[in-house]
């Protein structure tokens, strides 16, 4: 099954929490080096990840902005899953 663009970007953002080099992103997000480039460029342009050079190695790290959005999304998921639990029916 082909993954959506949003699913791929979400996976990259999660891999980059705490910092990751391109190789780590490729392997953990199950991509290839040709495919990952445009995603990293887009996420950097949108300021969802920062790219910094450390010892001749580019390290990508998820921004605080994205982490805040991720935490808000998880809270929404928790509320929705709580509301969608089947209610026990008493007869």
Chimera marker file (.cmm) of the C-alpha trace (Angstrom):
<marker_set name="trace">
<marker id="1" x="0.000" y="0.000" z="0.000" r="1" g="1" b="0" radius="0.5"/>
<marker id="2" x="1.384" y="3.382" z="-0.984" r="1" g="1" b="0" radius="0.5"/>
<marker id="3" x="1.825" y="5.887" z="1.858" r="1" g="1" b="0" radius="0.5"/>
<marker id="4" x="0.418" y="9.362" z="1.586" r="1" g="1" b="0" radius="0.5"/>
<marker id="5" x="2.665" y="12.392" z="1.505" r="1" g="1" b="0" radius="0.5"/>
<marker id="6" x="1.341" y="13.460" z="4.907" r="1" g="1" b="0" radius="0.5"/>
<marker id="7" x="2.159" y="10.082" z="6.444" r="1" g="1" b="0" radius="0.5"/>
<marker id="8" x="5.718" y="10.259" z="5.111" r="1" g="1" b="0" radius="0.5"/>
<marker id="9" x="6.254" y="13.795" z="6.400" r="1" g="1" b="0" radius="0.5"/>
<marker id="10" x="4.815" y="12.860" z="9.793" r="1" g="1" b="0" radius="0.5"/>
<marker id="11" x="7.214" y="9.930" z="10.041" r="1" g="1" b="0" radius="0.5"/>
<marker id="12" x="10.181" y="12.159" z="9.111" r="1" g="1" b="0" radius="0.5"/>
<marker id="13" x="9.158" y="14.719" z="11.736" r="1" g="1" b="0" radius="0.5"/>
<marker id="14" x="8.953" y="12.027" z="14.397" r="1" g="1" b="0" radius="0.5"/>
<marker id="15" x="12.354" y="10.599" z="13.444" r="1" g="1" b="0" radius="0.5"/>
<marker id="16" x="13.879" y="14.092" z="13.697" r="1" g="1" b="0" radius="0.5"/>
<marker id="17" x="12.799" y="14.612" z="17.308" r="1" g="1" b="0" radius="0.5"/>
<marker id="18" x="16.107" y="14.974" z="19.130" r="1" g="1" b="0" radius="0.5"/>
<marker id="19" x="18.033" y="15.245" z="15.850" r="1" g="1" b="0" radius="0.5"/>
<marker id="20" x="18.785" y="12.854" z="13.003" r="1" g="1" b="0" radius="0.5"/>
<marker id="21" x="21.132" y="12.681" z="10.031" r="1" g="1" b="0" radius="0.5"/>
<marker id="22" x="19.816" y="11.891" z="6.563" r="1" g="1" b="0" radius="0.5"/>
<marker id="23" x="20.849" y="8.224" z="6.828" r="1" g="1" b="0" radius="0.5"/>
<marker id="24" x="18.861" y="7.725" z="10.030" r="1" g="1" b="0" radius="0.5"/>
<marker id="25" x="15.834" y="9.409" z="8.459" r="1" g="1" b="0" radius="0.5"/>
<marker id="26" x="16.071" y="7.236" z="5.335" r="1" g="1" b="0" radius="0.5"/>
<marker id="27" x="16.204" y="3.984" z="7.288" r="1" g="1" b="0" radius="0.5"/>
<marker id="28" x="13.678" y="4.782" z="10.020" r="1" g="1" b="0" radius="0.5"/>
<marker id="29" x="11.155" y="6.395" z="7.668" r="1" g="1" b="0" radius="0.5"/>
<marker id="30" x="11.626" y="3.564" z="5.147" r="1" g="1" b="0" radius="0.5"/>
<marker id="31" x="12.587" y="5.879" z="2.260" r="1" g="1" b="0" radius="0.5"/>
<marker id="32" x="15.514" y="6.137" z="-0.133" r="1" g="1" b="0" radius="0.5"/>
<marker id="33" x="18.069" y="8.918" z="-0.526" r="1" g="1" b="0" radius="0.5"/>
<marker id="34" x="16.532" y="10.177" z="-3.763" r="1" g="1" b="0" radius="0.5"/>
<marker id="35" x="13.054" y="10.421" z="-2.244" r="1" g="1" b="0" radius="0.5"/>
<marker id="36" x="13.952" y="11.966" z="1.109" r="1" g="1" b="0" radius="0.5"/>
<marker id="37" x="15.590" y="15.111" z="-0.323" r="1" g="1" b="0" radius="0.5"/>
<marker id="38" x="12.435" y="16.925" z="-1.488" r="1" g="1" b="0" radius="0.5"/>
<marker id="39" x="10.662" y="16.111" z="1.792" r="1" g="1" b="0" radius="0.5"/>
<marker id="40" x="13.536" y="17.515" z="3.866" r="1" g="1" b="0" radius="0.5"/>
<marker id="41" x="13.623" y="20.626" z="1.708" r="1" g="1" b="0" radius="0.5"/>
<marker id="42" x="9.868" y="21.152" z="2.080" r="1" g="1" b="0" radius="0.5"/>
<marker id="43" x="9.881" y="20.591" z="5.843" r="1" g="1" b="0" radius="0.5"/>
<marker id="44" x="12.841" y="22.950" z="6.234" r="1" g="1" b="0" radius="0.5"/>
<marker id="45" x="11.149" y="25.619" z="4.101" r="1" g="1" b="0" radius="0.5"/>
<marker id="46" x="7.979" y="25.320" z="6.190" r="1" g="1" b="0" radius="0.5"/>
<marker id="47" x="10.096" y="25.612" z="9.352" r="1" g="1" b="0" radius="0.5"/>
<marker id="48" x="8.993" y="22.246" z="10.693" r="1" g="1" b="0" radius="0.5"/>
<marker id="49" x="12.608" y="21.076" z="10.958" r="1" g="1" b="0" radius="0.5"/>
<marker id="50" x="15.920" y="22.878" z="11.348" r="1" g="1" b="0" radius="0.5"/>
<marker id="51" x="19.036" y="21.781" z="9.476" r="1" g="1" b="0" radius="0.5"/>
<marker id="52" x="22.346" y="22.419" z="11.208" r="1" g="1" b="0" radius="0.5"/>
<marker id="53" x="25.843" y="21.289" z="10.283" r="1" g="1" b="0" radius="0.5"/>
<marker id="54" x="27.843" y="19.491" z="12.964" r="1" g="1" b="0" radius="0.5"/>
<marker id="55" x="31.270" y="18.051" z="12.091" r="1" g="1" b="0" radius="0.5"/>
<marker id="56" x="30.548" y="18.080" z="8.325" r="1" g="1" b="0" radius="0.5"/>
<marker id="57" x="27.256" y="16.275" z="8.945" r="1" g="1" b="0" radius="0.5"/>
<marker id="58" x="23.842" y="17.863" z="8.425" r="1" g="1" b="0" radius="0.5"/>
<marker id="59" x="21.565" y="17.152" z="11.368" r="1" g="1" b="0" radius="0.5"/>
<marker id="60" x="17.821" y="17.687" z="11.053" r="1" g="1" b="0" radius="0.5"/>
<marker id="61" x="15.840" y="18.444" z="14.179" r="1" g="1" b="0" radius="0.5"/>
<marker id="62" x="12.125" y="18.909" z="14.708" r="1" g="1" b="0" radius="0.5"/>
<marker id="63" x="11.273" y="22.479" z="15.723" r="1" g="1" b="0" radius="0.5"/>
<marker id="64" x="9.470" y="23.468" z="18.915" r="1" g="1" b="0" radius="0.5"/>
<marker id="65" x="6.583" y="24.652" z="16.723" r="1" g="1" b="0" radius="0.5"/>
<marker id="66" x="6.031" y="21.135" z="15.405" r="1" g="1" b="0" radius="0.5"/>
<marker id="67" x="6.400" y="19.574" z="18.862" r="1" g="1" b="0" radius="0.5"/>
<marker id="68" x="3.658" y="21.879" z="20.157" r="1" g="1" b="0" radius="0.5"/>
<marker id="69" x="1.387" y="20.877" z="17.273" r="1" g="1" b="0" radius="0.5"/>
<marker id="70" x="2.149" y="17.204" z="17.883" r="1" g="1" b="0" radius="0.5"/>
<marker id="71" x="1.264" y="17.506" z="21.573" r="1" g="1" b="0" radius="0.5"/>
<marker id="72" x="-1.993" y="19.285" z="20.717" r="1" g="1" b="0" radius="0.5"/>
<marker id="73" x="-2.838" y="16.584" z="18.179" r="1" g="1" b="0" radius="0.5"/>
<marker id="74" x="-2.215" y="13.835" z="20.749" r="1" g="1" b="0" radius="0.5"/>
<marker id="75" x="-4.515" y="15.597" z="23.224" r="1" g="1" b="0" radius="0.5"/>
<marker id="76" x="-7.235" y="15.804" z="20.579" r="1" g="1" b="0" radius="0.5"/>
<marker id="77" x="-6.786" y="12.107" z="19.783" r="1" g="1" b="0" radius="0.5"/>
<marker id="78" x="-7.138" y="11.229" z="23.467" r="1" g="1" b="0" radius="0.5"/>
<marker id="79" x="-10.349" y="13.229" z="23.795" r="1" g="1" b="0" radius="0.5"/>
<marker id="80" x="-11.824" y="11.732" z="20.635" r="1" g="1" b="0" radius="0.5"/>
<marker id="81" x="-10.902" y="8.168" z="21.572" r="1" g="1" b="0" radius="0.5"/>
<marker id="82" x="-12.421" y="8.673" z="25.015" r="1" g="1" b="0" radius="0.5"/>
<marker id="83" x="-15.666" y="9.953" z="23.485" r="1" g="1" b="0" radius="0.5"/>
<marker id="84" x="-15.835" y="7.168" z="20.914" r="1" g="1" b="0" radius="0.5"/>
<marker id="85" x="-15.509" y="4.280" z="23.360" r="1" g="1" b="0" radius="0.5"/>
<marker id="86" x="-18.592" y="2.102" z="23.272" r="1" g="1" b="0" radius="0.5"/>
<marker id="87" x="-20.868" y="2.785" z="26.195" r="1" g="1" b="0" radius="0.5"/>
<marker id="88" x="-21.984" y="-0.190" z="28.183" r="1" g="1" b="0" radius="0.5"/>
<marker id="89" x="-25.680" y="-0.726" z="27.745" r="1" g="1" b="0" radius="0.5"/>
<marker id="90" x="-27.623" y="-1.682" z="30.838" r="1" g="1" b="0" radius="0.5"/>
<marker id="91" x="-30.792" y="-3.623" z="30.303" r="1" g="1" b="0" radius="0.5"/>
<link id1="1" id2="2" r="1" g="1" b="0" radius="0.2"/>
<link id1="2" id2="3" r="1" g="1" b="0" radius="0.2"/>
<link id1="3" id2="4" r="1" g="1" b="0" radius="0.2"/>
<link id1="4" id2="5" r="1" g="1" b="0" radius="0.2"/>
<link id1="5" id2="6" r="1" g="1" b="0" radius="0.2"/>
<link id1="6" id2="7" r="1" g="1" b="0" radius="0.2"/>
<link id1="7" id2="8" r="1" g="1" b="0" radius="0.2"/>
<link id1="8" id2="9" r="1" g="1" b="0" radius="0.2"/>
<link id1="9" id2="10" r="1" g="1" b="0" radius="0.2"/>
<link id1="10" id2="11" r="1" g="1" b="0" radius="0.2"/>
<link id1="11" id2="12" r="1" g="1" b="0" radius="0.2"/>
<link id1="12" id2="13" r="1" g="1" b="0" radius="0.2"/>
<link id1="13" id2="14" r="1" g="1" b="0" radius="0.2"/>
<link id1="14" id2="15" r="1" g="1" b="0" radius="0.2"/>
<link id1="15" id2="16" r="1" g="1" b="0" radius="0.2"/>
<link id1="16" id2="17" r="1" g="1" b="0" radius="0.2"/>
<link id1="17" id2="18" r="1" g="1" b="0" radius="0.2"/>
<link id1="18" id2="19" r="1" g="1" b="0" radius="0.2"/>
<link id1="19" id2="20" r="1" g="1" b="0" radius="0.2"/>
<link id1="20" id2="21" r="1" g="1" b="0" radius="0.2"/>
<link id1="21" id2="22" r="1" g="1" b="0" radius="0.2"/>
<link id1="22" id2="23" r="1" g="1" b="0" radius="0.2"/>
<link id1="23" id2="24" r="1" g="1" b="0" radius="0.2"/>
<link id1="24" id2="25" r="1" g="1" b="0" radius="0.2"/>
<link id1="25" id2="26" r="1" g="1" b="0" radius="0.2"/>
<link id1="26" id2="27" r="1" g="1" b="0" radius="0.2"/>
<link id1="27" id2="28" r="1" g="1" b="0" radius="0.2"/>
<link id1="28" id2="29" r="1" g="1" b="0" radius="0.2"/>
<link id1="29" id2="30" r="1" g="1" b="0" radius="0.2"/>
<link id1="30" id2="31" r="1" g="1" b="0" radius="0.2"/>
<link id1="31" id2="32" r="1" g="1" b="0" radius="0.2"/>
<link id1="32" id2="33" r="1" g="1" b="0" radius="0.2"/>
<link id1="33" id2="34" r="1" g="1" b="0" radius="0.2"/>
<link id1="34" id2="35" r="1" g="1" b="0" radius="0.2"/>
<link id1="35" id2="36" r="1" g="1" b="0" radius="0.2"/>
<link id1="36" id2="37" r="1" g="1" b="0" radius="0.2"/>
<link id1="37" id2="38" r="1" g="1" b="0" radius="0.2"/>
<link id1="38" id2="39" r="1" g="1" b="0" radius="0.2"/>
<link id1="39" id2="40" r="1" g="1" b="0" radius="0.2"/>
<link id1="40" id2="41" r="1" g="1" b="0" radius="0.2"/>
<link id1="41" id2="42" r="1" g="1" b="0" radius="0.2"/>
<link id1="42" id2="43" r="1" g="1" b="0" radius="0.2"/>
<link id1="43" id2="44" r="1" g="1" b="0" radius="0.2"/>
<link id1="44" id2="45" r="1" g="1" b="0" radius="0.2"/>
<link id1="45" id2="46" r="1" g="1" b="0" radius="0.2"/>
<link id1="46" id2="47" r="1" g="1" b="0" radius="0.2"/>
<link id1="47" id2="48" r="1" g="1" b="0" radius="0.2"/>
<link id1="48" id2="49" r="1" g="1" b="0" radius="0.2"/>
<link id1="49" id2="50" r="1" g="1" b="0" radius="0.2"/>
<link id1="50" id2="51" r="1" g="1" b="0" radius="0.2"/>
<link id1="51" id2="52" r="1" g="1" b="0" radius="0.2"/>
<link id1="52" id2="53" r="1" g="1" b="0" radius="0.2"/>
<link id1="53" id2="54" r="1" g="1" b="0" radius="0.2"/>
<link id1="54" id2="55" r="1" g="1" b="0" radius="0.2"/>
<link id1="55" id2="56" r="1" g="1" b="0" radius="0.2"/>
<link id1="56" id2="57" r="1" g="1" b="0" radius="0.2"/>
<link id1="57" id2="58" r="1" g="1" b="0" radius="0.2"/>
<link id1="58" id2="59" r="1" g="1" b="0" radius="0.2"/>
<link id1="59" id2="60" r="1" g="1" b="0" radius="0.2"/>
<link id1="60" id2="61" r="1" g="1" b="0" radius="0.2"/>
<link id1="61" id2="62" r="1" g="1" b="0" radius="0.2"/>
<link id1="62" id2="63" r="1" g="1" b="0" radius="0.2"/>
<link id1="63" id2="64" r="1" g="1" b="0" radius="0.2"/>
<link id1="64" id2="65" r="1" g="1" b="0" radius="0.2"/>
<link id1="65" id2="66" r="1" g="1" b="0" radius="0.2"/>
<link id1="66" id2="67" r="1" g="1" b="0" radius="0.2"/>
<link id1="67" id2="68" r="1" g="1" b="0" radius="0.2"/>
<link id1="68" id2="69" r="1" g="1" b="0" radius="0.2"/>
<link id1="69" id2="70" r="1" g="1" b="0" radius="0.2"/>
<link id1="70" id2="71" r="1" g="1" b="0" radius="0.2"/>
<link id1="71" id2="72" r="1" g="1" b="0" radius="0.2"/>
<link id1="72" id2="73" r="1" g="1" b="0" radius="0.2"/>
<link id1="73" id2="74" r="1" g="1" b="0" radius="0.2"/>
<link id1="74" id2="75" r="1" g="1" b="0" radius="0.2"/>
<link id1="75" id2="76" r="1" g="1" b="0" radius="0.2"/>
<link id1="76" id2="77" r="1" g="1" b="0" radius="0.2"/>
<link id1="77" id2="78" r="1" g="1" b="0" radius="0.2"/>
<link id1="78" id2="79" r="1" g="1" b="0" radius="0.2"/>
<link id1="79" id2="80" r="1" g="1" b="0" radius="0.2"/>
<link id1="80" id2="81" r="1" g="1" b="0" radius="0.2"/>
<link id1="81" id2="82" r="1" g="1" b="0" radius="0.2"/>
<link id1="82" id2="83" r="1" g="1" b="0" radius="0.2"/>
<link id1="83" id2="84" r="1" g="1" b="0" radius="0.2"/>
<link id1="84" id2="85" r="1" g="1" b="0" radius="0.2"/>
<link id1="85" id2="86" r="1" g="1" b="0" radius="0.2"/>
<link id1="86" id2="87" r="1" g="1" b="0" radius="0.2"/>
<link id1="87" id2="88" r="1" g="1" b="0" radius="0.2"/>
<link id1="88" id2="89" r="1" g="1" b="0" radius="0.2"/>
<link id1="89" id2="90" r="1" g="1" b="0" radius="0.2"/>
<link id1="90" id2="91" r="1" g="1" b="0" radius="0.2"/>
</marker_set>
